[in-house]
Amino acid sequence: MVKSIKPQAFDMELEGGSGLLLVAFLKRNERFAFQAEAVERVEQARSGSVRCFLFNADYLDTAMERFAVKGTPTFILFDQGREVGRLIGESDSDALNEFLGNYIG
């Protein structure tokens, strides 16, 4: 299951900088379960090549401000601690995999 991540743990993941990190910024609304499931499928399909997290809902507004996220859902891909890609809008697992395919050989 995709883990929810809090700011301090997220910062530690970024500082670790080992490999790709996909973070989903999702509001807890009627589409949350669909989007979380899409991220879960991607994590299973890309096991070992990308780590996936949902930003913890309790800290979502602060995180959105920090990363200039204007709306949800937004998916940000980090590599070596730096943002390398951003996918905005509702996405199924196929769209997320296609997005990641641009960054994974």
Residue pairs with C-beta under 8 A, 6 or more apart in sequence:
1 40
2 24
2 36
2 39
2 40
2 43
2 52
2 53
2 54
3 53
3 54
4 53
4 54
4 55
4 56
4 57
5 13
5 23
5 53
5 54
5 55
5 56
6 56
6 58
6 59
7 56
7 59
7 62
7 63
10 23
10 53
10 55
10 63
13 21
13 51
13 53
14 21
14 78
14 81
15 81
16 81
17 80
17 81
19 49
19 50
19 51
19 79
20 49
20 50
20 51
20 77
20 78
20 79
20 100
20 103
20 104
21 50
21 51
21 52
21 53
21 77
21 78
21 79
22 39
22 42
22 50
22 51
22 52
22 53
22 75
22 76
22 77
22 78
22 96
22 100
23 52
23 53
23 54
23 55
23 75
23 76
23 77
23 78
24 35
24 36
24 39
24 52
24 53
24 54
24 55
24 73
24 74
24 75
25 55
25 60
25 63
25 64
25 67
25 69
25 72
25 73
25 74
25 75
25 76
26 32
26 35
26 36
26 54
26 55
26 57
26 60
26 72
26 73
27 57
27 60
27 72
27 73
28 57
31 73
31 90
34 90
34 92
35 73
35 90
35 91
36 54
37 93
38 91
38 92
38 93
38 95
38 96
39 52
39 54
39 75
39 93
39 96
40 52
41 93
41 96
42 50
42 52
42 93
42 96
42 97
42 100
43 50
43 51
43 52
45 93
45 97
46 52
46 97
46 100
46 104
49 104
50 77
50 100
50 104
55 63
60 72
63 69
64 70
64 72
64 74
67 76
67 83
69 76
70 88
71 88
73 88
73 89
73 90
73 91
74 86
74 87
74 88
74 89
75 86
75 87
75 88
75 91
75 96
75 99
76 83
76 85
76 86
77 83
77 84
77 85
77 86
77 87
77 99
77 100
77 103
78 84
79 103
84 103
85 99
85 102
85 103
87 95
87 96
87 99
91 99
